[in-house]
Amino acid sequence: MTEEGIVNEFLRPIIVSEAMSYDATLKEALKISQDKESAKAIEQNMVEYLTSIKTGMGYQMAFAVSEASCAYYTYNGVSKFLDPEKDDHDVWYRDSVRSGQKYVLNVDTDEDYNWSLSIFVNTSVMDEDGTRLGCCGVGVQMGSVQELIAKYEEENDIRIFLTNRDGLIQVSSDGARIEKEYVDNSHFYKVNSEKFYTVKEKTGTTLIKYIPQLGWHLVIVDPNPNKISVSKIVLPNIIIFLLGI
């Protein structure tokens, strides 16, 4: 696969989510979903729409949220009505809105998929006049990503993490570390998306690169300072499977 093909592959879930956000069918449905009664009235239409995305595109989850009614739709219907002020599991929606970004990646447990750890692409849905209608997106199970990372770690004798700007681990082969442990982010202000920033120490070498499409930092910890070329192998492959291709 060429470099261009690799980039296109790992962007696929984001592109799918953005395409959903511009879909007239979804927009019209979210305009109707103004309260619990109207939210339930369009439930079957949303089931059909989201099922077509889930099965047609091959994702674990496809979802949409109404800004007005707070209805959280999945391929099973109205899963719940979000309440970020009272339910900690719903704060992702408030955080997504406050980010001001068109889309954000969020690591969370999937209430509709056996509470499995997943990566969600949360994309804003806006009306033509700029009014927020809600959000939509797809979800990818973390397990497949962890298996791939573990494989590359073993083959190359390295450790691989994807973190947010605070250094909080978002993706790791060790599930116990995800959203619980931090890596040293003291060098993040020096890092860009053009090339790896290298930190050499007696204990080994750390490679850091910002991935703007994800809003995350890729951190590769290499105990062997002479094995820096591993970055050329790891980066494209990890990004492809990170988003569940």
C-alpha contacts under 8 A as a table, 3 or more apart, distances in Angstrom:
res1	aa1	res2	aa2	distance
1	M	5	G	5.96
1	M	6	I	6.48
2	T	5	G	5.06
2	T	6	I	6.25
3	E	6	I	5.05
3	E	7	V	6.35
3	E	236	P	7.83
4	E	7	V	5.23
4	E	8	N	6.29
5	G	8	N	5.10
5	G	9	E	6.18
6	I	9	E	5.12
6	I	10	F	6.45
6	I	236	P	6.51
6	I	237	N	7.84
6	I	240	I	6.60
7	V	10	F	5.52
7	V	11	L	6.26
7	V	236	P	7.65
7	V	240	I	7.58
8	N	11	L	5.27
8	N	12	R	6.37
9	E	12	R	5.36
9	E	240	I	6.04
9	E	245	I	6.93
10	F	13	P	7.25
10	F	239	I	5.89
10	F	240	I	4.23
10	F	241	F	7.04
10	F	242	L	7.49
10	F	243	L	6.15
10	F	245	I	6.92
11	L	14	I	5.41
11	L	15	I	6.12
11	L	213	Q	7.76
11	L	243	L	7.90
12	R	15	I	5.03
12	R	16	V	6.08
12	R	245	I	7.80
13	P	16	V	5.05
13	P	17	S	6.18
13	P	121	V	7.30
13	P	138	V	6.86
13	P	243	L	6.55
14	I	17	S	5.14
14	I	18	E	6.16
14	I	103	Y	7.93
14	I	121	V	6.42
15	I	18	E	5.07
15	I	19	A	6.04
16	V	19	A	5.09
16	V	20	M	6.29
16	V	137	G	7.66
16	V	138	V	7.80
17	S	20	M	5.10
17	S	21	S	6.39
17	S	121	V	6.77
17	S	122	N	7.53
17	S	123	T	6.22
17	S	136	C	6.61
17	S	137	G	4.52
17	S	138	V	6.22
18	E	21	S	5.00
18	E	22	Y	6.66
18	E	103	Y	7.89
18	E	123	T	6.33
18	E	137	G	7.64
19	A	22	Y	5.39
19	A	23	D	6.38
20	M	23	D	5.08
20	M	26	L	7.20
20	M	136	C	6.91
20	M	137	G	7.18
21	S	26	L	7.40
21	S	27	K	7.54
21	S	123	T	6.68
21	S	124	S	6.56
21	S	125	V	4.82
21	S	126	M	7.54
21	S	135	C	7.16
21	S	136	C	6.36
21	S	137	G	7.94
22	Y	26	L	7.91
22	Y	27	K	7.40
22	Y	125	V	7.04
23	D	26	L	5.47
23	D	27	K	6.34
24	A	27	K	5.01
24	A	28	E	6.08
25	T	28	E	5.36
25	T	29	A	6.31
26	L	29	A	5.13
26	L	30	L	6.24
26	L	46	M	7.94
26	L	49	Y	7.95
27	K	30	L	5.21
27	K	31	K	6.27
27	K	125	V	7.28
27	K	126	M	7.93
27	K	127	D	7.23
27	K	133	L	7.12
28	E	31	K	5.09
28	E	32	I	6.51
29	A	32	I	5.24
29	A	33	S	6.39
29	A	42	I	6.94
29	A	46	M	7.61
30	L	33	S	5.01
30	L	34	Q	7.66
30	L	65	V	7.77
30	L	66	S	5.47
30	L	67	E	7.87
30	L	133	L	6.09
30	L	134	G	7.21
31	K	34	Q	6.80
31	K	133	L	6.65
32	I	38	S	6.49
32	I	39	A	7.36
32	I	42	I	7.78
33	S	36	K	7.57
33	S	38	S	5.11
33	S	39	A	4.37
33	S	40	K	7.97
33	S	42	I	7.31
33	S	66	S	6.39
33	S	68	A	6.80
33	S	69	S	5.91
33	S	71	A	7.76
34	Q	38	S	6.06
34	Q	39	A	6.56
34	Q	66	S	7.64
34	Q	68	A	4.93
34	Q	69	S	4.77
35	D	38	S	5.48
35	D	39	A	5.82
35	D	68	A	6.69
35	D	69	S	4.32
35	D	70	C	7.91
36	K	39	A	4.92
36	K	40	K	6.20
36	K	69	S	6.04
36	K	71	A	7.34
37	E	40	K	5.37
37	E	41	A	6.30
38	S	41	A	4.82
38	S	42	I	6.65
39	A	42	I	5.79
39	A	43	E	6.47
39	A	69	S	6.66
39	A	71	A	6.46
39	A	78	V	7.87
40	K	43	E	4.93
40	K	78	V	7.11
41	A	44	Q	7.69
42	I	45	N	5.40
42	I	46	M	6.38
43	E	46	M	5.17
43	E	47	V	6.19
43	E	73	Y	7.68
43	E	77	G	5.51
43	E	78	V	6.47
44	Q	47	V	4.95
44	Q	48	E	6.33
44	Q	77	G	6.78
45	N	48	E	5.28
45	N	49	Y	6.24
46	M	49	Y	5.00
46	M	50	L	5.95
46	M	73	Y	6.89
46	M	74	T	7.57
46	M	75	Y	7.27
46	M	77	G	6.80
47	V	50	L	5.40
47	V	51	T	5.85
47	V	73	Y	7.61
47	V	74	T	6.57
47	V	75	Y	4.59
47	V	76	N	5.97
47	V	77	G	5.31
48	E	51	T	5.20
48	E	52	S	6.20
48	E	75	Y	7.07
49	Y	52	S	5.30
49	Y	53	I	6.64
49	Y	75	Y	7.76
50	L	53	I	5.05
50	L	54	K	6.11
50	L	62	A	5.58
50	L	63	F	6.42
50	L	74	T	6.34
50	L	75	Y	5.05
51	T	54	K	5.01
51	T	55	T	5.93
51	T	56	G	7.84
51	T	62	A	7.33
51	T	74	T	7.96
51	T	75	Y	4.86
52	S	55	T	5.48
52	S	56	G	5.36
52	S	57	M	7.86
53	I	56	G	5.19
53	I	57	M	5.58
53	I	58	G	7.67
53	I	59	Y	7.75
53	I	62	A	6.39
54	K	57	M	5.61
54	K	58	G	5.52
54	K	59	Y	5.01
54	K	60	Q	6.60
54	K	61	M	6.00
54	K	62	A	5.39
54	K	75	Y	7.59
54	K	138	V	7.76
55	T	58	G	4.98
55	T	59	Y	6.78
59	Y	62	A	7.03
59	Y	138	V	6.67
59	Y	139	G	6.47
59	Y	140	V	6.26
59	Y	244	G	7.99
60	Q	138	V	7.49
60	Q	139	G	5.73
60	Q	140	V	5.55
60	Q	141	Q	6.53
61	M	74	T	7.40
61	M	75	Y	7.79
61	M	138	V	5.27
61	M	139	G	4.62
61	M	140	V	6.86
62	A	74	T	6.06
62	A	75	Y	6.75
62	A	136	C	7.65
62	A	137	G	5.83
62	A	138	V	4.36
62	A	139	G	6.37
63	F	72	Y	7.18
63	F	73	Y	5.49
63	F	74	T	4.60
63	F	75	Y	7.16
63	F	136	C	5.49
63	F	137	G	5.60
63	F	138	V	6.28
64	A	72	Y	6.02
64	A	73	Y	5.17
64	A	74	T	6.74
64	A	134	G	7.33
64	A	135	C	5.63
64	A	136	C	4.02
64	A	137	G	6.58
65	V	70	C	6.26
65	V	71	A	5.60
65	V	72	Y	4.60
65	V	73	Y	6.06
65	V	134	G	5.21
65	V	135	C	5.22
65	V	136	C	6.18
66	S	69	S	5.54
66	S	70	C	5.03
66	S	71	A	5.39
66	S	72	Y	6.85
66	S	133	L	6.09
66	S	134	G	4.59
66	S	135	C	6.98
67	E	70	C	5.35
67	E	71	A	7.83
67	E	132	R	6.81
67	E	133	L	5.28
67	E	134	G	4.28
67	E	135	C	7.65
68	A	133	L	7.20
68	A	134	G	7.69
69	S	81	F	7.47
70	C	81	F	5.14
70	C	82	L	5.17
70	C	83	D	7.50
71	A	78	V	6.26
71	A	79	S	7.65
71	A	80	K	6.11
71	A	81	F	4.45
71	A	82	L	6.37
72	Y	78	V	5.65
72	Y	79	S	5.67
72	Y	80	K	5.44
72	Y	81	F	5.76
72	Y	82	L	6.56
73	Y	76	N	7.49
73	Y	77	G	5.38
73	Y	78	V	4.53
73	Y	79	S	5.78
73	Y	80	K	7.59
74	T	77	G	5.27
74	T	78	V	6.44
74	T	79	S	6.39
76	N	79	S	7.02
78	V	81	F	7.59
79	S	112	D	7.54
82	L	87	D	7.73
82	L	90	D	5.86
83	D	86	K	5.63
83	D	87	D	5.68
83	D	90	D	6.11
83	D	91	V	7.91
84	P	87	D	5.29
84	P	88	D	6.24
84	P	89	H	7.36
84	P	90	D	4.63
84	P	91	V	4.58
84	P	92	W	7.83
84	P	93	Y	7.36
84	P	94	R	6.62
85	E	88	D	7.39
85	E	91	V	7.46
87	D	90	D	5.54
87	D	91	V	7.23
88	D	91	V	5.56
89	H	92	W	7.11
90	D	93	Y	6.12
90	D	94	R	7.63
91	V	94	R	5.22
91	V	95	D	6.12
92	W	95	D	5.04
92	W	96	S	5.98
92	W	106	N	7.39
93	Y	96	S	5.04
93	Y	97	V	6.35
94	R	97	V	5.22
94	R	98	R	6.21
95	D	98	R	5.07
95	D	99	S	6.08
96	S	99	S	5.27
96	S	100	G	7.33
96	S	101	Q	7.51
96	S	103	Y	7.58
96	S	104	V	6.50
96	S	122	N	6.99
97	V	100	G	5.96
97	V	101	Q	7.69
97	V	124	S	7.62
99	S	104	V	7.93
101	Q	104	V	6.66
101	Q	124	S	7.94
102	K	123	T	5.79
102	K	124	S	5.57
103	Y	121	V	6.64
103	Y	122	N	5.38
103	Y	123	T	4.17
103	Y	124	S	6.27
104	V	121	V	5.93
104	V	122	N	5.38
104	V	123	T	6.67
104	V	214	L	7.44
104	V	215	G	7.45
105	L	119	I	6.72
105	L	120	F	5.61
105	L	121	V	4.77
105	L	122	N	6.23
105	L	214	L	6.58
105	L	215	G	7.56
106	N	119	I	5.71
106	N	120	F	5.12
106	N	121	V	6.55
106	N	122	N	7.21
107	V	117	L	7.13
107	V	118	S	5.74
107	V	119	I	4.63
107	V	120	F	6.31
107	V	170	Q	6.46
108	D	117	L	5.70
108	D	118	S	5.55
108	D	119	I	6.54
108	D	120	F	7.49
109	T	115	W	4.98
109	T	116	S	5.24
109	T	117	L	4.35
109	T	118	S	5.76
110	D	113	Y	5.25
110	D	114	N	6.72
110	D	115	W	4.54
110	D	116	S	5.37
110	D	117	L	6.27
110	D	118	S	6.25
111	E	114	N	6.21
111	E	115	W	4.73
111	E	116	S	7.61
112	D	115	W	6.74
113	Y	116	S	6.03
116	S	141	Q	7.03
116	S	142	M	7.72
117	L	141	Q	6.36
117	L	142	M	5.53
117	L	143	G	7.49
118	S	139	G	6.39
118	S	140	V	5.50
118	S	141	Q	4.40
118	S	142	M	4.71
118	S	143	G	7.94
119	I	139	G	5.55
119	I	140	V	5.15
119	I	141	Q	6.35
119	I	142	M	6.30
119	I	243	L	7.43
120	F	137	G	7.01
120	F	138	V	5.88
120	F	139	G	4.27
120	F	140	V	6.39
121	V	137	G	5.27
121	V	138	V	5.65
121	V	139	G	6.38
122	N	135	C	6.49
122	N	136	C	5.87
122	N	137	G	5.14
122	N	138	V	7.47
123	T	135	C	5.29
123	T	136	C	5.29
123	T	137	G	5.76
124	S	132	R	7.44
124	S	133	L	7.93
124	S	134	G	6.13
124	S	135	C	4.31
124	S	136	C	6.57
125	V	132	R	6.18
125	V	133	L	5.48
125	V	134	G	5.21
125	V	135	C	4.85
125	V	136	C	6.84
126	M	129	D	7.86
126	M	130	G	5.65
126	M	131	T	5.55
126	M	132	R	4.53
126	M	133	L	5.35
126	M	134	G	7.13
127	D	130	G	5.26
127	D	131	T	5.06
127	D	132	R	6.23
127	D	133	L	6.32
128	E	131	T	7.26
140	V	243	L	6.38
140	V	244	G	5.61
141	Q	144	S	6.48
141	Q	145	V	7.50
141	Q	244	G	7.25
142	M	145	V	5.24
142	M	146	Q	6.26
142	M	171	V	7.97
143	G	146	Q	5.13
143	G	147	E	6.33
144	S	147	E	5.20
144	S	148	L	6.49
144	S	241	F	7.83
144	S	244	G	7.15
145	V	148	L	5.30
145	V	149	I	6.28
145	V	173	S	7.80
145	V	241	F	5.88
145	V	242	L	5.38
145	V	243	L	7.69
145	V	244	G	6.76
146	Q	149	I	5.08
146	Q	150	A	6.03
146	Q	171	V	7.58
146	Q	172	S	6.23
146	Q	173	S	4.37
146	Q	174	D	7.40
146	Q	175	G	7.84
147	E	150	A	5.18
147	E	151	K	6.28
147	E	173	S	6.74
148	L	151	K	5.09
148	L	152	Y	6.49
148	L	238	I	7.44
148	L	241	F	7.23
149	I	152	Y	5.26
149	I	153	E	6.07
149	I	160	I	6.87
149	I	172	S	7.17
149	I	173	S	5.68
149	I	238	I	6.76
150	A	153	E	5.05
150	A	154	E	6.16
150	A	173	S	5.31
151	K	154	E	5.33
151	K	155	E	6.19
152	Y	155	E	5.06
152	Y	156	N	5.94
152	Y	157	D	7.95
152	Y	158	I	7.75
152	Y	234	V	7.14
153	E	156	N	5.42
153	E	157	D	5.38
153	E	158	I	4.80
153	E	159	R	5.51
153	E	160	I	6.81
154	E	157	D	5.24
154	E	158	I	7.01
156	N	230	V	7.10
157	D	222	D	7.09
157	D	223	P	7.61
158	I	220	I	6.79
158	I	221	V	5.68
158	I	222	D	4.83
158	I	223	P	6.81
159	R	220	I	5.70
159	R	221	V	4.98
159	R	222	D	6.67
160	I	172	S	6.55
160	I	173	S	7.74
160	I	218	L	7.45
160	I	219	V	5.89
160	I	220	I	4.69
160	I	221	V	6.42
161	F	169	I	6.48
161	F	170	Q	7.43
161	F	171	V	5.72
161	F	172	S	5.16
161	F	218	L	5.97
161	F	219	V	5.11
161	F	220	I	6.46
162	L	169	I	5.98
162	L	170	Q	5.54
162	L	171	V	5.00
162	L	172	S	6.90
162	L	216	W	6.20
162	L	217	H	5.51
162	L	218	L	4.68
162	L	219	V	6.11
163	T	166	D	7.49
163	T	167	G	5.18
163	T	168	L	5.24
163	T	169	I	4.34
163	T	170	Q	4.98
163	T	171	V	6.86
163	T	182	Y	7.96
163	T	183	V	7.80
163	T	216	W	5.46
163	T	217	H	5.23
163	T	218	L	6.67
163	T	219	V	7.52
164	N	167	G	5.36
164	N	168	L	5.54
164	N	169	I	6.74
164	N	170	Q	6.71
164	N	215	G	7.16
164	N	216	W	4.92
164	N	217	H	6.23
165	R	168	L	7.42
165	R	185	N	7.35
165	R	188	F	7.38
165	R	216	W	6.65
165	R	217	H	6.94
166	D	182	Y	7.71
166	D	185	N	6.34
167	G	182	Y	5.02
167	G	183	V	5.01
167	G	184	D	6.23
167	G	185	N	5.14
168	L	178	I	7.77
168	L	179	E	5.90
168	L	180	K	7.03
168	L	181	E	5.95
168	L	182	Y	4.34
168	L	183	V	6.57
169	I	172	S	6.99
169	I	177	R	6.74
169	I	178	I	5.15
169	I	179	E	5.32
169	I	180	K	7.01
169	I	181	E	5.98
169	I	182	Y	5.66
169	I	183	V	7.03
170	Q	178	I	5.29
170	Q	179	E	5.66
171	V	175	G	7.98
171	V	178	I	5.97
172	S	175	G	6.32
172	S	177	R	6.96
172	S	178	I	6.29
174	D	177	R	5.76
174	D	178	I	7.22
175	G	178	I	5.40
176	A	180	K	7.28
177	R	180	K	5.24
177	R	181	E	5.20
178	I	181	E	6.59
184	D	187	H	7.56
185	N	188	F	5.20
186	S	189	Y	7.25
187	H	190	K	5.59
187	H	191	V	6.86
188	F	191	V	5.11
188	F	208	I	7.75
190	K	197	Y	7.56
191	V	196	F	7.41
191	V	197	Y	5.78
191	V	208	I	6.83
191	V	209	K	6.06
191	V	210	Y	6.45
192	N	195	K	6.70
192	N	196	F	7.67
192	N	197	Y	7.75
192	N	209	K	6.15
192	N	210	Y	5.43
193	S	196	F	7.69
193	S	209	K	5.81
193	S	210	Y	4.69
193	S	211	I	5.85
193	S	212	P	6.76
194	E	209	K	7.76
195	K	209	K	6.38
196	F	207	L	5.79
196	F	208	I	5.25
196	F	209	K	4.79
197	Y	207	L	5.68
197	Y	208	I	5.05
197	Y	209	K	6.24
198	T	205	T	6.95
198	T	206	T	5.87
198	T	207	L	4.81
198	T	208	I	6.52
199	V	205	T	5.64
199	V	206	T	5.07
199	V	207	L	6.47
200	K	204	G	6.22
200	K	205	T	4.52
200	K	206	T	6.52
200	K	225	P	7.11
201	E	204	G	5.29
201	E	205	T	5.94
203	T	223	P	6.17
204	G	221	V	7.48
204	G	222	D	5.70
204	G	223	P	4.04
204	G	224	N	5.34
204	G	225	P	5.24
205	T	221	V	6.06
205	T	222	D	5.05
205	T	223	P	6.09
205	T	224	N	6.77
205	T	225	P	5.22
205	T	228	I	7.87
206	T	219	V	6.89
206	T	220	I	5.63
206	T	221	V	4.50
206	T	222	D	5.94
207	L	218	L	7.96
207	L	219	V	5.71
207	L	220	I	4.99
207	L	221	V	6.43
207	L	222	D	7.78
207	L	231	S	7.67
208	I	217	H	6.76
208	I	218	L	5.67
208	I	219	V	4.67
208	I	220	I	6.50
209	K	217	H	5.66
209	K	218	L	5.27
209	K	219	V	6.77
210	Y	215	G	7.45
210	Y	216	W	6.16
210	Y	217	H	4.41
210	Y	218	L	6.20
211	I	214	L	5.59
211	I	215	G	5.96
211	I	216	W	5.59
211	I	217	H	5.81
211	I	218	L	6.90
212	P	215	G	4.86
212	P	216	W	6.89
220	I	231	S	7.74
222	D	225	P	6.67
222	D	227	K	7.31
222	D	228	I	7.62
224	N	227	K	5.69
225	P	228	I	6.44
227	K	230	V	6.13
228	I	231	S	6.33
229	S	232	K	5.80
229	S	233	I	7.48
230	V	233	I	5.25
230	V	234	V	6.19
231	S	234	V	5.20
231	S	235	L	5.89
232	K	235	L	6.21
232	K	236	P	7.60
233	I	236	P	6.90
233	I	237	N	7.12
234	V	237	N	5.60
234	V	238	I	5.92
235	L	238	I	5.45
235	L	239	I	6.24
236	P	239	I	5.33
236	P	240	I	6.29
237	N	240	I	5.20
237	N	241	F	6.51
238	I	241	F	5.49
238	I	242	L	5.77
239	I	242	L	4.94
239	I	243	L	6.97
240	I	243	L	6.29
240	I	244	G	7.20
240	I	245	I	6.28
241	F	244	G	4.84
241	F	245	I	5.41
242	L	245	I	7.75
